[in-house]
Amino acid sequence: MSSVGWEETKRKARERRVAAGLPVRTAEEKQAAMDRLAAEVRAYQLAEARGDQALTQCDVALAMRASPPRVSAIEHGEVDRTVPAAAGTPLRLHLPPPADREEPR
């Protein structure tokens, strides 16, 4: 029985996709997709944390010194469209853990 490394397996899979005329994403495209998914997860967590604490979007907006529509956009994963490009730094959301879960160590 022979073993095949992960890199070889990925290379063969990529070759099969190219041969079949299927799209092949670059490493940058894959990273961008993973970043979008992570933003969606964070957005969902923000909405859940807000709901768990019985806060409205207006409450959160006041605490963030932002507008309620901006909070809504963030909760819908539209972070890229809500942060001015001139800011130059990504928006980071720090959420408290839900009351029924322990904080990671």
Contact map, one row per residue, 1 for C-alpha under 8 A:
111000000000000000000000000000000000000000000000000000000000000000000000000000000000000000000000000000000
111100000000000000000000000000000000000000000000000000000000000000000000000000000000000000000000000000000
111110000000000000000000000000000000000000000000000000000000000000000000000000000000000000000000000000000
011111011000000000000000000000000000000000000000000000000000000000000000000000000000000000000000000000000
001111111000000000000000000000000000000000000000000000000000000000000000000000000000000000000000000000000
000111111100000000000000000000000000000000000000000000000000000000000000000000000000000000000000000000000
000011111110000000000000000000000000000000000000000000000000000000000000000000000000000000000000000000000
000111111111000000000000000000000000000000000000000000000000000000000000000000000000000000000000000000000
000111111111100000000000000000000000000000000000000000000000000000000000000000000000000000000000000000000
000001111111110000000000000000000000000000000000000000000000000000000000000000000000000000000000000000000
000000111111111000000000000000000000000000000000000000000000000000000000000000000000000000000000000000000
000000011111111100000000000000000000000000000000000000000000000000000000000000000000000000000000000000000
000000001111111110000000000000000000000000000000000000000000000000000000000000000000000000000000000000000
000000000111111111000001000000000000000000000000000000000000000000000000000000000000000000000000000000000
000000000011111111100000000000000000000000000000000000000000000000000000000000000000000000000000000000000
000000000001111111110000000000000000000000000000000000000000000000000000000000000000000000000000000000000
000000000000111111111111000000000000000000000000000000000000000000000000000000000000000000000000000000000
000000000000011111111111000000000000000000000000000000000000000000000000000000000000000000000000000000000
000000000000001111111100000000000000000000000000000000000000000000000000000000000000000000000000000000000
000000000000000111111100000000000000000000000000000000000000000000000000000000000000000000000000000000000
000000000000000011111110000000000000000000000000000000000000000000000000000000000000000000000000000000000
000000000000000011111111000000000000000000000000000000000000000000000000000000000000000000000000000000000
000000000000000011001111100000000000000000000000000000000000000000000000000000000000000000000000000000000
000000000000010011000111110000000000000000000000000000000000000000000000000000000000000000000000000000000
000000000000000000000011111111000000000000000000000000000000000000000000000000000000000000000000000000000
000000000000000000000001111111000000000000000000000000000000000000000000000000000000000000000000000000000
000000000000000000000000111111100000000000000000000000000000000000000000000000000000000000000000000000000
000000000000000000000000111111110000000000000000000000000000000000000000000000000000000000000000000000000
000000000000000000000000111111111000000000000000000000000000000000000000000000000000000000000000000000000
000000000000000000000000111111111100000000000000000000000000000000000000000000000000000000000000000000000
000000000000000000000000001111111110000000000000000000000000000000000000000000000000000000000000000000000
000000000000000000000000000111111111000000000000000000000000000000000000000000000000000000000000000000000
000000000000000000000000000011111111100000000000000000000000000000000000000000000000000000000000000000000
000000000000000000000000000001111111110000000000000000000000000000000000000000000000000000000000000000000
000000000000000000000000000000111111111000000000000000000000000000000000000000000000000000000000000000000
000000000000000000000000000000011111111100000000000000000000000000000000000010000000000000000000000000000
000000000000000000000000000000001111111110000000000000000000000000000000000000000000000000000000000000000
000000000000000000000000000000000111111111000000000000000000000000000000000000000000000000000000000000000
000000000000000000000000000000000011111111100000000000000000000000000000000010100000000000000000000000000
000000000000000000000000000000000001111111110000000000000000000000000000000110000000000000000000000000000
000000000000000000000000000000000000111111111000000000000000000000000000000000000000000000000000000000000
000000000000000000000000000000000000011111111100000000000000000000000000000010000000000000001000000000000
000000000000000000000000000000000000001111111110000000000000000000000000011110000000000000000000000000000
000000000000000000000000000000000000000111111111000000000000000000000000001110000000000000000000000000000
000000000000000000000000000000000000000011111111100000000000000000000000000000000000000000000010000000000
000000000000000000000000000000000000000001111111110000000000000000000000001000000000000000001010000000000
000000000000000000000000000000000000000000111111111000000000000000000000001000000000000000000000000000000
000000000000000000000000000000000000000000011111111100000000000000000000000000000000000000000000000000000
000000000000000000000000000000000000000000001111111110000000000000000000000000000000000000000011110000000
000000000000000000000000000000000000000000000111111111111001000000000000000000000000000000000000000000000
000000000000000000000000000000000000000000000011111111110000000000000000000000000000000000000000000000000
000000000000000000000000000000000000000000000001111111100000000000000000000000000000000000000000010000000
000000000000000000000000000000000000000000000000111111100000000000000000000000000000000000000000000000000
000000000000000000000000000000000000000000000000011111110000000000000000000000000000000000000000000000000
000000000000000000000000000000000000000000000000011111111111000000000000000000000000000000000000000000000
000000000000000000000000000000000000000000000000011001111111000000000000000000000000000000000000000000000
000000000000000000000000000000000000000000000000010000111111100000010011000000000000000000000000000000000
000000000000000000000000000000000000000000000000000000111111110000110000000000000000000000000000000000000
000000000000000000000000000000000000000000000000000000111111111000000000000000000000000000000000000000000
000000000000000000000000000000000000000000000000010000111111111100010010000000000000000000000000000000000
000000000000000000000000000000000000000000000000000000001111111111110110000000000000000000000000000000000
000000000000000000000000000000000000000000000000000000000111111111100000000000000000000000000000000000000
000000000000000000000000000000000000000000000000000000000011111111000000000000000000000000000000000000000
000000000000000000000000000000000000000000000000000000000001111111000000000000000000000000000000000000000
000000000000000000000000000000000000000000000000000000000000111111100000000000000000000000000000000000000
000000000000000000000000000000000000000000000000000000000000111111110110000000000000000000000000000000000
000000000000000000000000000000000000000000000000000000000100110011111110000000000000000000000000000000000
000000000000000000000000000000000000000000000000000000001101100001111111000000000000000000000000000000000
000000000000000000000000000000000000000000000000000000000000000000111111100000000000000000000000000000000
000000000000000000000000000000000000000000000000000000000000100001111111110000000100000000000000000000000
000000000000000000000000000000000000000000000000000000001001100001111111111000000000000000000000000000000
000000000000000000000000000000000000000000000000000000001000000000011111111100000000000000000000000000000
000000000000000000000000000000000000000000000000000000000000000000001111111111100100000000000000000000000
000000000000000000000000000000000000000000100000000000000000000000000111111111100100000000000000000000000
000000000000000000000000000000000000000000110110000000000000000000000011111111000000000000000000000000000
000000000000000000000000000000000000000100110000000000000000000000000001111111000000000000000000000000000
000000000000000000000000000000000001001101110000000000000000000000000000111111100000000000000000000000000
000000000000000000000000000000000000000000000000000000000000000000000000111111111100000000000000000000000
000000000000000000000000000000000000001000000000000000000000000000000000110011111110000000100000000000000
000000000000000000000000000000000000000000000000000000000000000000000000000001111110000000000000000000000
000000000000000000000000000000000000000000000000000000000000000000000000000001111111000000000000000000000
000000000000000000000000000000000000000000000000000000000000000000000100110001111111000000000000000000000
000000000000000000000000000000000000000000000000000000000000000000000000000000111111101001100000000000000
000000000000000000000000000000000000000000000000000000000000000000000000000000001111111100000000000000000
000000000000000000000000000000000000000000000000000000000000000000000000000000000011111100000000000000000
000000000000000000000000000000000000000000000000000000000000000000000000000000000001111100000000000000000
000000000000000000000000000000000000000000000000000000000000000000000000000000000011111110000000000000000
000000000000000000000000000000000000000000000000000000000000000000000000000000000001111111000000000000000
000000000000000000000000000000000000000000000000000000000000000000000000000000000000001111100000000000000
000000000000000000000000000000000000000000000000000000000000000000000000000000000010000111110000000000000
000000000000000000000000000000000000000000000000000000000000000000000000000000100010000011111000000000000
000000000000000000000000000000000000000000000000000000000000000000000000000000000000000001111100000000000
000000000000000000000000000000000000000001000100000000000000000000000000000000000000000000111110000000000
000000000000000000000000000000000000000000000000000000000000000000000000000000000000000000011111000000000
000000000000000000000000000000000000000000001100100000000000000000000000000000000000000000001111100000000
000000000000000000000000000000000000000000000000100000000000000000000000000000000000000000000111110000100
000000000000000000000000000000000000000000000000100000000000000000000000000000000000000000000011111011100
000000000000000000000000000000000000000000000000100100000000000000000000000000000000000000000001111111000
000000000000000000000000000000000000000000000000000000000000000000000000000000000000000000000000111111000
000000000000000000000000000000000000000000000000000000000000000000000000000000000000000000000000011111000
000000000000000000000000000000000000000000000000000000000000000000000000000000000000000000000000111111100
000000000000000000000000000000000000000000000000000000000000000000000000000000000000000000000000111111110
000000000000000000000000000000000000000000000000000000000000000000000000000000000000000000000001100011111
000000000000000000000000000000000000000000000000000000000000000000000000000000000000000000000000000001111
000000000000000000000000000000000000000000000000000000000000000000000000000000000000000000000000000000111
